[in-house]
Every structure is written in C-alpha cells, then in structure tokens.
Amino acid sequence: MAQELAICTRGLTKQFERHIAVNNVDLEIQMGEVYGLIGPNGAGKTTLIRMLAMAEEPTTGEIYINGVRVAGYSDHFLSEDKSNSTLKRRLGYLPDDYPLYDELTVWDYLDYFARLYRLREPRRTQRLHEVLELIQLGNKRFSQISTLSRGMKQRLSLARTIIHEPILLLLDEPVSGLDPIARMQFREIIKALQEAGMTILISSHVLSDLAELCTSVGIMELGFLVESTSLQQLYQRLSRQQIFLSTLGNLEALVSEIKNHPFVEEWEVIRNKNSVRVNFTGSQADSAELLRSLVGSGIPLTDFHCTQEDLETIFLKLGHKQAS
C-alpha cells in the first residue's frame, strides 16, 4: 500500500521530553493530491511537516515517500544516507519562517539555490526563467529582495522551493499574513503546480483557501490526526445543507409555513435582512417541493437559495466535539 502513495506514515510519533507533539499518526496521501492540514496552534502540524521533510527525527514510527522508507537515526539519519539524500532532492519544503537574503537580487537568489541543487547550464537558466514566469516576478528579476512586497517575497520563497522540480511539496502556513490579493495569486500558483502533477501538502489557518485548493484534508488535535478524508466525503458526512429565504412580507408568516416542514431541522431569523436561515435535511427534490409549497401559500419570496456549511464551520463543529 505504501508503494502506491506519495506520503505514508505508520505510527508516527514525536515526543519532546514530556510533551507528545505528534501522536501515533497514520497518514496516507495519494500521488497528485493537494492535501490540506488544519488544526489549532499547537496541534502538531509543523512538527509533522518537519518530520516528512526530514528536518525532524521521529521518536517512533515510519515514513514512506513515494514508497521509499525514510531512514532514521538508527539508520544513520544524520549521515549522508544515500536513500535520504535522493528523497530530499525530490522534496520541496517551505517552512513558515524561512529567511530571505535581502541584499541579493531575485535572479541571484534563485540562481544560488539552483546551483546548490546542482542544476547545470543551459537547464539552470531555463529553469530560472520558468519559475519566474510561474510566480509572475519576471519583471523583478534584477530587483533587490529588500524592495519586494510581502506577497512577492512569499512567491519568491515558493520559487526557491520548486527550483529543483520536486515531485512532493510541503508548505507550512505559506499564506500567513498575506492580503487577499496576494493569497489569490499564491492559490493560482498552487493550482498550476497541481496541474503539472505535483503532490502538495499545505497547512493553513485560512480555511477558505484550503477549501478552494484541496482534494483531501486532515484535521489535527493535540497531536492526533482526528480526521483524514477527501473534502467531498467530509462535506457529505458533516456539512449540513442550509437554505436562505427572504420575503417581502411578514417574517412570522414565513416561519409559520416552514417550521412544521418535515425536513426543516431548525431555523434562525435574520430580521435586518427580513430573512430566515434553515438547516435542511432533505434532498434537492425536497427543497424544490418546499419552494413550491411556499409560493403556493402566497409567501412573497425574494430569495431562496441552498448552500452547505463551509470547511471552517465543520472544523469548529469538530473542535467542539473533541472538547466535549
């Protein structure tokens, strides 16, 4: 099974003195996925990513990257282990606090890392042009890094992470502190990398970004991986359907019509919008029947649309379950 996966861990645990940061995690990520890792601060996300990136040694457990087992201390983890060295060349790791060299130009910075990864000419120059085009910084290639905006610096950090064409990308809070436009630009780059066949694990507190990008998600709490599933299955299992209704008429008349409907679980009146939000357990056909019956009853509706609870709502709901 591990041979078919981009990432596979078995019983992965990391303990710092008395604190267990990552606790017996079995993680499976298919090749080509964008996997979102979410959880509160201190849940163990960064420690897990650092172990996958071979920047942190597990206390116990095993890691497989594309079916190849990552060697540990007992296997000379700190030596120039050929297996680990080969794997590292196939990884791209962007920590949340990676420093940039402000005195360098964009081109010199990327060229420096391309040389570290032993890219030879003419491929090295070709690759620099490719990543600069991808991150939309071609016009800034001769600018000093100190003159770049925060969003540009973060895109440059991503370019450094992918300069050697890794097949697996590990991103720890890459959009932290970015404004909405910079986040949108970063999302577009991630989508392009996925379309190119890269497997991507990304942790973030911006759940709306993950909901747009990810095929699967994992939720961590206190070191445990409490959920790991496709985004579609998570929505099907835990996201309630909601219907928003607005009326030109009397709100009480609208509530009177919907409150005894068999698929209306609960409702919330939003008076400043003359609207009602309903948690609805029925199918699309059932919601169409509700609409038909309201119109037939003479309710002057101005809005009737169905939606589902978003990833943030699901995460908060799961957090309450864990706490209780």
N, C-alpha and C positions, 0 to 999 in steps of 0.2 A: 504493500500500500504506500509506504514512504517513498518508493521509487517513482510513483506517478504524481507526486506533489511538489510544488515549488518550495513549500515550508512544511515540515512535520516535526513536532516535538512530542516527546513521551516523558511524562512525569517531571517536567522541567521545574526546578526549584532553585531559588536563590535566597540565602539567608545571610544577613549582616548581623553578627553577634546574636542578639535575641530576637531581632526583627526579621520576619519572613516576608520579603518583598514580592516574590513570585512563588506561588504555592501549587505544586503538582499540576502544571498546565499541560494539557494535551491539545495542541493547536494544529489544524490542518488547513492549508491554503492551496487551492488549485492553481496550476500554471495559468497565467493570463488574467488573473483576478485583480481587482482593486479592493483590498480588504481594509476596512476602517476599524481602528481600535479605539474604543471610547471608555471613559470611566473618570471618576473624580481624581483630583490631585492625590497622590499617594497610593493609587490603586495598583501600581506596579507596571504601568505601560512602558515607561522609559527603560526600566531595568530589563523587561522582556525584550525590547527592541535592541538594547545594547548586547544582550546575550546572542540574539540572532545575528547581529553584526560582528560577532566575535570580539567585541570590545570589553566584555564582562564574562568571567568564567562561571558557569553554573555550579551550584553546590552539589546537586544531583540531577539526573535526567539526561536525555539525549536530544540532539538537534540534527535534523537532516535537511540539507539544502539541495534541491533537485535530486533527491535520492542518495546523496553522498553524506556520510556521517561527519559532523564537525568534531574534530579531536579536542580533548580536554586536557587538563593539567597532567593527568595520569598518562596521557598520550603525548607528552612534551608540548603542551599548549603554547608555552612561551617561546619555544624554539622555532626555527624556520621550517615548520612542518609543511611538507610539500602539498598535502591534501588541503590544509587550511589556506595556504598561500594561493593555490589555484582557485579555491572558493572565493576568497576575498577579491580576486580580480573580476569575479562575476557579480559582486555586490556593489551597490551604491548606497551609502549611509549618510543621511543628513541629520545630525543632532540638532537640538533646539538652540544651541548656544555656540555654533561653530564660528570661530573668528575669521574675519576678512583682513587682508593686508591693504590698509587704506592708501599707502603710498604707491602701490602698483597700479598700472592701468588694467582695464578689463581684459585686454588681449594678453598682457604679460602674466596676469594671474592664471588664466586658463591654460596658457602655454606652459607655465610652471608645473601644473598638475598633469597635463598631458605628457610631459617629459618624465614625471615621476612614475606614470603608468607605462612608460617606455613605448609610447606611440612614435613611430618613425615617419619621416618625411617620404612621400608627399601626403601620407594619410593624416599626419598631425595637423597640418594647416587646413586640410579639407574638413577634418572633424571640428576644428575651432569655428570655421565658418558655419557649419551645420548647427552647432549648439547655439551660436549667437543668433542665428536666424530663428531657431525654435523659441528662444527666450526673448526675442524682439529687442535685442541690445546691439545689433549690428552697427547702428549709428553712434554707439557709445564705446566702441572697442578701444579707442585711444584716450578715453576719459579716465581720470584717476578715480579709484573706487570711492574715495572720500567725498566725491561730488555727487554720488548716486543717491536717489531716494531709497527709503527703506524697502519698498516693494522691488525696486531694481536690484538692490543688494541680495534680497532673498532669491530672486530669479537667477542671479549670478551664482549663488551658493548651490542652487539646483543644477546649474550647468556644470559646475565643478564636480558634482556628484555623479553626473552621467557622461562625463567626457570620455570615459573608457568603455562606453557601451555595455553597461551591466545588463544582466537579464532579470535581476531582482533589485528593487528599490525600496529602501527602508527610510521613511520620513517621520521624524518626531516633531510634532507641532510646527509644521512648516509655514502655516499662515498666521501664527501668533503675532498679534499687534499690527497686522496689515489692515488697510482700509478696504472698503467693499470693492473698489475698482481693482486694487492690487490682488485681492483674493480671487476675483473673477479671472484675471489674467493668469494667475497660478493654476486655477482649475482647468483652463483651456490647455495649458501645457501638459498637465497630468493626463487629460483625455487623449492628447496626441501620443503620449508615451504608451498608454494602454493600447491604442490602436496599432502601434508599432510592435505589439506583442510582449511588452514588459509586464512582469508581475510586480504589483506595488502594495506595500503595507504602509498605511498612513494613520498616525494618531492625531486627533484634533479635538478641541473643545467646541469648534464651530460645527455643530451637528448638521446644519442646513447644507454646508459644503459637502460633508460626507454622504448625506442622503442623495445628493446630485451625482456624486462621483462613484460610489461604491457598489460592488456587486454583492459583497458579504460584509458582515460586521461581527466584531467580538466585543463583548462588554466585560470589563474587569472591575472587580470589587474586592478590596483588601487582599490583593494578591491572587485571587481566584479568577479564572475565566468562567463567568457565570452564564454566558450566552455566546454561542458561535454558530451562526447560521446565515443563509442568504438573506439579503434585505427583503426580498419578496416574501419569503416564508415568515420573517419576523413581522411584517405588516399584516399578513394573513392571520397570524396567530394572536397578535397583541394589539393591533391598531383597530380601534372602534370606528365604524362608519358614522359620520355626522352629517346632518342636513341643516342648512341655514335657510330660514324662511323670513321674509319681510312682507309687511302688509301695509296698505294704505288705510285700513280700517282699524278696528278695536283689537288690541293685543289679547284681551281676555277672551274674545270670541275665537281667535286663532288657537289659543291654549286649550280652550274648551273642546275644540274639534280634534286636537292631536293627542290629548292626554290619555284617552282611553283606547288609542290605537294599539293593536297587539304587538307591533314591532318598535314602539316608542318606549325606550328604557327609562330615560329621564330627559329633562329639558331645562334650559336656562333662558330666562327672559333678558333681552338686551334693550332696555327702554329707550336709551338715547338714539337707537337706530330703528326703533319700532320693529324689532326682530326677535326671533326665537332660535336658539341653537339646540338641536335634538340629537341625542345618541340613539342610533337606529340599528336594529339587529337584523333587518330583513335584507332581501336581495334587491337588485336593480329593478326587477319587475314589481317588487313590493313598494319601493319608493315611488315608482311611476303610478301605482294604484293610489298611494297616499296623495300625490299631487292631483290626480283625477277627482278624488273624493272631496278635497278641499275646494277645488274650483267648482265642483258640483254643488257644494254647500254655500256658494256665494261669497267666499272669502276673497277679497281683492288683493291677491298676491302680486308683489313687485319683484320678488326674488325667490328662487327655490333652487339651491344647488347642493350637490353631495360632495363630500370630501372625506379624507381619513385623517386620524391623528398622526402627527408627524413624528420623526425619529426622536426629537427632544422630549415630546410628551411620553413616548414609550420608555425612554431612558429614565425619566423622572418617576414613572409608574413602577418600573422595575426596582429603582432605588428605594422606594417606599416599601416594597415587598421584602427587600433584603433587610431593611432596617427593622421591620416588624418581625 
